Amino acid sequence: MKSESQDKVDVAAARRKGSFWKELPVLVVLALLLALVVKTFVLQAFYIPSESMENTLLTNDRVLVNKLVYHTRDVERGDVVVFSGTDSWDESVPSEESANPIAAFFRWVGTAFGVVPGEKDYIKRVIGVGGDTVKCCDAKGRVTVNGTALDESSYLYPGNVPSQTYFAAKVPQGRLWVMGDHRQVSLDSREHTSDPGGGTIPVDQVIGRAFLIVWPFSRATTLSIPETFAQPAAALAGAAPAMAGFAGALPLVWLRRRWLARR
């Protein structure tokens, strides 16, 4: 026969077990809510579904996307960004929302954790920002930004030329010219010139900056901005509005000082 103390231990164990199963649904709900907050405002994992960014990103890679960074700085040339193609790029493959709420829920969970790709999301490298003139190709077959040639050897897919087609685009303010690193297979800004925006995408459709490969572990690395985008001449057009504003303000300041001196 069990002793009284043993009975008490068994009862306590049964209560703990019952308490765990009662608390489990609450823990699951809290975990999903936390995942929703993080996914919406901070970080999100994205699944790479295609070859368009090889060899920087391979099919089935998972990357972490920083969704806060562009609240503290502007999108920069060379950034690898995830963006929504809605209202800027026509969808290559029409997608249908699932009418089954359970299937839709698991689809959301899979997208949130980078297990399945977003149906309307793209990942590309920013080549030009608002105000830039992006062209290809110069006499040596290179892409130029504001007349400055880019050395793309550090990220361009081996054997690819910077572009198989010639193009020249003036990027409107508030928009971006983006291209895949695997130029031969990438359906990027060059292939969407007949879409709204002439192939460029709105800055406000950018979800965030891909900054880290997290899977597979053997390929874990950060995604930094290539040095070629640090060339001062390439950044000239982007700084032009601020420079023009500064230059225009100088005569006004001078006239105001003259007027005050006369008074």
C-alpha positions as CSV (number, residue, x, y, z in Angstrom):
1,M,0.0,0.0,0.0
2,K,1.1,3.6,-0.7
3,S,2.0,5.8,2.2
4,E,0.2,9.0,2.8
5,S,3.2,11.0,1.7
6,Q,3.4,9.0,-1.6
7,D,-0.3,9.8,-2.2
8,K,0.4,13.5,-1.8
9,V,3.2,13.3,-4.3
10,D,1.1,11.5,-6.8
11,V,-1.7,14.1,-6.4
12,A,0.7,17.0,-6.8
13,A,2.2,15.4,-9.9
14,A,-1.3,14.9,-11.4
15,R,-2.2,18.5,-10.7
16,R,1.0,19.8,-12.4
17,K,0.3,17.6,-15.4
18,G,-3.3,18.9,-15.6
19,S,-2.1,22.5,-15.1
20,F,0.4,22.1,-18.0
21,W,-2.3,21.0,-20.5
22,K,-4.6,23.8,-19.3
23,E,-1.8,26.4,-19.8
24,L,-0.6,25.0,-23.2
25,P,-3.3,26.7,-25.3
26,V,-2.5,30.0,-23.6
27,L,1.2,29.6,-24.3
28,V,0.5,28.8,-27.9
29,V,-1.7,31.9,-28.3
30,L,0.9,34.1,-26.7
31,A,3.7,32.6,-28.9
32,L,1.6,33.3,-32.0
33,L,0.8,36.9,-30.9
34,L,4.5,37.5,-30.2
35,A,5.4,36.1,-33.6
36,L,2.8,38.4,-35.2
37,V,4.2,41.5,-33.5
38,V,7.8,40.6,-34.4
39,K,6.8,39.7,-38.0
40,T,4.8,42.9,-38.4
41,F,7.2,45.4,-36.9
42,V,10.7,44.0,-36.4
43,L,12.0,41.0,-38.2
44,Q,10.7,38.4,-40.6
45,A,12.2,35.3,-42.2
46,F,11.8,35.0,-46.0
47,Y,12.2,31.9,-48.1
48,I,14.1,32.2,-51.4
49,P,12.0,30.5,-54.1
50,S,14.0,31.2,-57.3
51,E,17.5,31.5,-58.9
52,S,17.2,35.3,-59.5
53,M,19.7,36.3,-56.8
54,E,22.3,33.5,-57.2
55,N,25.0,33.2,-56.1
56,T,24.3,35.7,-53.3
57,L,21.1,33.8,-52.4
58,L,20.4,30.3,-53.5
59,T,17.0,28.6,-53.9
60,N,15.7,27.4,-50.6
61,D,17.8,29.8,-48.6
62,R,16.1,31.6,-45.7
63,V,17.0,35.2,-44.9
64,L,16.2,37.5,-42.1
65,V,14.7,40.9,-43.1
66,N,15.0,44.0,-40.9
67,K,11.7,45.9,-41.1
68,L,12.9,48.8,-38.8
69,V,16.0,49.9,-40.7
70,Y,14.2,52.2,-43.2
71,H,12.5,54.0,-40.4
72,T,16.0,55.3,-39.4
73,R,17.6,55.7,-42.9
74,D,16.8,55.8,-46.5
75,V,17.0,52.8,-48.9
76,E,20.6,52.7,-50.2
77,R,22.1,51.5,-53.5
78,G,23.4,48.0,-53.0
79,D,20.8,47.0,-50.4
80,V,19.1,43.6,-50.9
81,V,15.4,44.3,-50.3
82,V,12.2,42.4,-50.0
83,F,9.2,44.2,-51.5
84,S,5.6,43.7,-52.5
85,G,5.0,43.7,-56.2
86,T,1.3,44.7,-55.7
87,D,0.4,47.8,-57.8
88,S,3.9,48.1,-59.3
89,W,4.8,44.8,-61.1
90,D,2.2,42.7,-62.8
91,E,2.2,39.2,-61.2
92,S,3.9,36.7,-63.4
93,V,1.8,33.9,-61.9
94,P,-1.7,34.9,-60.6
95,S,-2.3,33.8,-57.0
96,E,-5.5,33.0,-55.3
97,E,-6.3,33.6,-51.6
98,S,-7.4,30.3,-49.9
99,A,-11.1,30.3,-49.0
100,N,-10.3,27.8,-46.2
101,P,-9.4,29.7,-43.0
102,I,-7.4,26.9,-41.6
103,A,-5.3,26.6,-44.8
104,A,-4.9,30.4,-44.8
105,F,-3.7,30.3,-41.2
106,F,-1.0,27.7,-41.8
107,R,0.0,29.6,-45.0
108,W,0.5,32.7,-42.8
109,V,2.5,30.8,-40.3
110,G,4.7,29.3,-43.0
111,T,5.3,32.7,-44.6
112,A,6.0,34.3,-41.2
113,F,8.7,31.7,-40.4
114,G,10.2,31.6,-43.9
115,V,9.0,28.1,-44.6
116,V,7.0,29.0,-47.7
117,P,7.5,32.0,-50.1
118,G,5.2,35.1,-50.0
119,E,3.0,34.9,-53.1
120,K,3.4,38.6,-54.1
121,D,6.9,39.3,-52.6
122,Y,10.1,39.7,-54.4
123,I,13.8,40.0,-53.4
124,K,16.3,42.0,-55.5
125,R,19.3,44.4,-55.2
126,V,18.7,48.1,-55.3
127,I,20.8,49.6,-58.2
128,G,19.2,53.1,-58.4
129,V,17.2,55.3,-56.1
130,G,15.0,58.4,-56.7
131,G,16.8,60.9,-59.0
132,D,19.3,58.4,-60.4
133,T,19.9,57.7,-64.0
134,V,20.6,54.0,-64.5
135,K,22.0,52.8,-67.9
136,C,23.5,49.8,-69.5
137,C,25.8,49.4,-71.0
138,D,28.9,51.6,-71.4
139,A,31.7,50.8,-73.8
140,K,32.9,48.0,-71.4
141,G,29.5,46.5,-71.0
142,R,28.9,47.8,-67.4
143,V,25.9,49.2,-65.7
144,T,26.3,52.9,-64.9
145,V,24.6,55.0,-62.2
146,N,24.7,58.7,-62.9
147,G,27.5,58.1,-65.4
148,T,29.6,56.1,-63.0
149,A,30.3,52.5,-63.9
150,L,29.6,49.8,-61.3
151,D,32.1,47.0,-60.7
152,E,29.7,44.1,-60.0
153,S,32.2,41.3,-60.0
154,S,31.7,40.6,-56.3
155,Y,28.0,39.7,-56.6
156,L,27.2,39.1,-60.2
157,Y,26.5,35.5,-61.1
158,P,29.6,33.9,-62.7
159,G,29.5,34.0,-66.5
160,N,26.7,36.6,-66.6
161,V,27.1,40.0,-68.2
162,P,25.6,43.0,-66.3
163,S,22.7,43.0,-68.7
164,Q,21.7,41.1,-71.9
165,T,19.5,44.1,-72.9
166,Y,20.3,47.8,-73.2
167,F,18.2,50.2,-71.0
168,A,18.2,53.7,-69.8
169,A,16.0,54.8,-66.9
170,K,15.5,58.0,-64.9
171,V,14.3,56.8,-61.5
172,P,11.4,59.0,-60.2
173,Q,11.6,60.3,-56.6
174,G,10.2,57.8,-54.1
175,R,10.9,54.8,-56.3
176,L,13.8,52.3,-56.9
177,W,15.4,50.5,-59.8
178,V,16.1,46.9,-58.7
179,M,17.9,44.0,-60.4
180,G,18.7,40.4,-59.5
181,D,22.3,39.2,-59.2
182,H,21.7,36.4,-61.6
183,R,21.0,38.7,-64.5
184,Q,20.4,36.1,-67.1
185,V,17.3,34.6,-65.4
186,S,16.1,37.6,-63.2
187,L,12.8,39.1,-64.1
188,D,13.6,42.5,-62.6
189,S,13.1,46.2,-63.4
190,R,14.4,45.6,-67.0
191,E,11.5,43.2,-67.6
192,H,8.8,45.4,-66.1
193,T,9.2,48.6,-68.1
194,S,5.7,48.3,-69.4
195,D,4.3,48.1,-65.9
196,P,3.3,51.1,-63.7
197,G,6.4,53.0,-62.8
198,G,8.4,51.9,-65.8
199,G,9.9,49.0,-64.0
200,T,10.7,50.9,-60.8
201,I,9.1,50.0,-57.5
202,P,7.7,52.4,-54.9
203,V,9.8,52.8,-51.8
204,D,6.7,52.4,-49.6
205,Q,6.3,48.9,-51.0
206,V,9.6,47.8,-49.5
207,I,9.1,45.4,-46.6
208,G,12.6,45.6,-45.3
209,R,16.3,44.9,-45.9
210,A,17.6,41.3,-46.1
211,F,20.7,41.4,-43.9
212,L,21.4,37.8,-42.9
213,I,21.3,34.3,-44.4
214,V,20.1,32.1,-41.5
215,W,19.5,28.7,-43.3
216,P,21.2,26.5,-44.2
217,F,23.7,27.0,-41.4
218,S,26.6,26.2,-43.7
219,R,25.8,29.4,-45.7
220,A,25.1,31.7,-42.7
221,T,26.5,35.1,-43.5
222,T,25.6,38.8,-43.5
223,L,24.5,40.6,-46.6
224,S,26.6,43.8,-46.8
225,I,26.5,46.6,-49.4
226,P,29.2,46.1,-52.1
227,E,32.0,48.6,-52.1
228,T,31.3,49.7,-55.7
229,F,28.2,51.6,-54.4
230,A,30.3,53.8,-52.2
231,Q,31.7,55.7,-55.2
232,P,30.9,59.4,-54.7
233,A,30.0,60.1,-58.3
234,A,27.3,57.3,-58.2
235,A,25.7,59.0,-55.3
236,L,25.7,62.5,-56.8
237,A,22.1,62.5,-58.2
238,G,20.7,61.2,-54.9
239,A,22.2,64.2,-53.1
240,A,21.3,66.7,-55.8
241,P,17.9,67.8,-54.2
242,A,19.6,68.5,-50.9
243,M,22.5,70.3,-52.6
244,A,20.1,72.3,-54.8
245,G,18.1,73.3,-51.7
246,F,21.2,74.4,-49.9
247,A,22.5,76.4,-52.9
248,G,19.1,78.1,-53.3
249,A,19.0,79.0,-49.6
250,L,22.3,80.8,-49.6
251,P,21.1,83.9,-51.6
252,L,18.1,84.2,-49.4
253,V,20.2,84.2,-46.3
254,W,22.5,86.8,-47.9
255,L,19.6,89.1,-48.8
256,R,18.1,88.7,-45.3
257,R,21.4,89.7,-43.7
258,R,21.7,92.8,-46.0
259,W,18.1,93.8,-45.2
260,L,18.7,93.5,-41.4
261,A,22.0,95.5,-41.8
262,R,20.2,98.4,-43.5
263,R,17.6,98.5,-40.8
